[in-house]
Each structure stands twice: as structure tokens, then as C-alpha cells.
Amino acid sequence: MWVVIDGEGPDTREGEIKMHADLALHMLADLFWTGLVVCAPVLGLTMLVGLLISVLQVVTQVQEMSLTFVPKLITAAISLIVFGPWILRKLASFSTRLWSSIPSMF
């Protein structure tokens, strides 16, 4: 079984299923939006801690590499622990919605 977007191409094969470009773009947009929403809490908190540490380094003139790396690593780990169940629920609902909508796509 082959999946062809908009049936482009000179040869057609038996058992070919045609998918429209707008459906493929909608699925791709939904994928990117879910990825952005899932990554936002961890990336946002890590970026905020990095910004605060950078301001602290500028004010105190301490230029230690581990001073920036360790707090961001700890923040990312804690935010994954806190937001982990929510992230898993969002990914599970996305996967369930995608798999349950497959029969209606073709």
C-alpha cells in the first residue's frame, strides 16, 4: 500500500491511497504546536535561570562556567520532574488523537 500526496506522479499503482496536501500540512502544524507546548515549560524556566545567572555574573564580575551550567541543569531536572506528568498526558493525547483519526483521513 502506497500513500501519495495529491496523487502526483505519472504512474499510479494498485492499492494507492491519496492524501491531500492540506491534511498533511494540518497534521504537521499540529505536530509542531504540540512539540512547542510540551517543550515550553522546561525551556522557559531554564532560559529564565540562565538570564538571572548572567545578570548576576555581570554584576559581580564572576566568570565561572560551572556557575551557569549547574543551575540550568538542576532547573531542567526539577522542571521535568514537576511538569513530567503533564508532558506525558499531552503527548499521549496527541498520539491517541492521531491514531484514532487515521481511518477518517483516507
C-alpha positions in Angstrom: 0.0 0.0 0.0 1.4 3.4 -1.0 0.5 6.8 0.3 0.8 9.6 -2.3 0.2 13.3 -1.5 -2.2 14.7 -4.1 -1.6 11.9 -6.5 1.4 13.5 -8.1 3.4 11.4 -10.5 2.8 9.8 -13.8 2.5 6.2 -12.7 -0.3 5.0 -10.5 -0.1 1.8 -8.5 -2.7 -0.6 -7.3 -3.7 -0.1 -3.6 -2.6 3.6 -3.7 -4.1 5.9 -1.1 -4.2 9.6 -1.8 -3.7 12.2 0.9 -4.4 15.8 0.3 -1.7 18.5 1.0 -3.9 20.5 3.3 -4.4 17.4 5.5 -0.6 16.8 5.6 0.0 20.4 6.5 -2.6 20.3 9.2 -1.0 17.2 10.7 2.4 18.8 10.5 1.2 22.0 12.2 -0.4 20.0 14.9 2.8 18.2 15.5 4.9 21.3 15.7 2.4 23.1 18.0 2.3 20.1 20.4 6.1 20.0 20.4 6.3 23.7 21.2 3.7 23.4 24.0 5.4 20.4 25.5 8.9 22.0 25.5 7.9 25.4 26.6 7.9 24.9 30.4 11.3 23.3 30.6 12.9 25.7 28.1 11.3 28.8 29.6 12.4 28.1 33.1 15.9 27.1 32.0 16.2 30.3 30.0 15.0 32.4 32.9 17.5 30.9 35.2 20.3 31.4 32.6 19.3 35.0 32.3 19.3 35.6 36.1 22.7 33.9 36.4 24.1 36.0 33.6 22.9 39.2 35.2 24.5 38.0 38.5 27.8 37.3 36.7 27.8 40.8 35.1 27.1 42.5 38.4 29.7 40.5 40.4 32.2 40.1 37.6 32.5 36.3 38.3 33.1 34.4 35.1 32.9 30.8 36.1 31.5 28.3 33.6 30.1 25.9 36.1 28.1 28.8 37.7 25.9 28.9 34.6 25.8 25.2 33.7 24.9 23.6 37.1 21.9 25.8 38.0 20.4 25.4 34.5 20.9 21.7 34.7 19.2 21.5 38.1 16.4 23.7 36.9 15.8 21.5 33.8 15.7 18.4 36.0 13.3 19.8 38.5 11.0 21.2 35.8 11.0 17.8 34.1 10.0 16.2 37.4 7.3 18.8 38.1 5.9 19.0 34.5 6.6 15.4 33.5 3.1 14.0 34.1 1.6 16.9 32.2 4.0 16.4 29.3 3.2 12.7 29.2 -0.6 13.4 29.2 -0.2 15.9 26.3 1.9 13.5 24.3 -0.4 10.6 25.0 -3.5 12.6 24.0 -1.7 13.8 20.8 -0.8 10.2 19.9 -4.3 8.9 20.7 -5.9 11.7 18.7 -3.6 11.0 15.7 -4.1 7.2 15.7 -7.9 7.5 16.2 -8.2 9.9 13.3 -6.3 7.8 10.8 -9.4 5.9 9.4 -11.1 9.2 8.7 -8.2 10.7 6.8 -8.4 8.4 3.8 
